[in-house]
């Protein structure tokens, strides 16, 4: 069972999570953050591991349920 407390996320991780929730793909997130799509891929991989979720939809639902976005 998952820890009920909110995970500690950086400002950048929260921004990535917001953009994922808004439906941006990796290339769109990279444009918004002015970084490479490869960096975005790594950020999302880390974010999903930190939240213990399996995909973008699950990450969005988790973020909403836990008041992260």
C-alpha positions as CSV (number, residue, x, y, z in Angstrom):
1,X,0.0,0.0,0.0
2,X,1.2,3.5,-0.9
3,X,2.3,6.1,1.7
4,X,-0.7,8.4,2.3
5,X,1.5,11.5,2.6
6,X,2.1,13.8,-0.3
7,X,5.4,13.2,-2.1
8,X,7.9,16.0,-2.1
9,X,8.2,17.3,-5.6
10,X,10.4,20.1,-7.0
11,X,8.9,23.1,-8.8
12,X,10.0,21.6,-12.1
13,X,8.4,18.2,-11.4
14,X,5.2,19.9,-10.5
15,X,5.3,21.9,-13.7
16,X,5.9,18.7,-15.7
17,X,3.0,17.1,-13.9
18,X,0.7,20.1,-14.7
19,X,1.7,19.9,-18.4
20,X,1.1,16.2,-18.5
21,X,-2.3,16.7,-17.0
22,X,-3.0,19.4,-19.7
23,X,-2.3,16.8,-22.3
24,X,1.1,17.9,-23.5
25,X,3.4,15.3,-25.1
26,X,7.1,15.1,-24.4
27,X,8.0,17.5,-27.3
28,X,5.4,20.1,-26.1
29,X,6.7,19.9,-22.5
30,X,10.2,20.3,-23.8
31,X,9.2,23.4,-25.7
32,X,7.5,24.9,-22.6
33,X,10.5,24.1,-20.4
34,X,13.1,24.9,-23.0
35,X,14.9,21.6,-22.6
36,X,15.4,18.5,-24.7
37,X,12.7,15.9,-25.2
38,X,15.1,13.4,-23.8
39,X,15.4,15.4,-20.6
40,X,11.6,15.5,-20.4
41,X,11.5,11.7,-20.8
42,X,13.8,11.3,-17.9
43,X,11.9,13.8,-15.8
44,X,8.6,11.9,-16.4
45,X,10.2,8.5,-15.7
46,X,11.5,9.9,-12.4
47,X,8.2,11.5,-11.6
48,X,6.2,8.3,-12.3
49,X,8.6,6.3,-10.1
50,X,8.4,8.9,-7.3
51,X,4.5,8.8,-7.5
52,X,4.5,5.0,-8.0
53,X,2.2,5.3,-11.0
54,X,2.3,3.4,-14.2
55,X,1.2,5.9,-16.8
56,X,0.3,9.6,-17.5
57,X,-3.4,9.1,-16.8
58,X,-2.6,7.5,-13.5
59,X,-0.1,10.3,-12.7
60,X,-2.8,12.9,-13.4
61,X,-5.4,11.2,-11.3
62,X,-2.9,10.7,-8.5
63,X,-1.9,14.4,-8.6
64,X,-5.6,15.6,-8.5
65,X,-6.5,13.2,-5.7
66,X,-3.5,14.3,-3.6
67,X,-3.9,18.0,-4.3
68,X,-0.6,18.3,-6.2
69,X,-2.3,20.1,-9.1
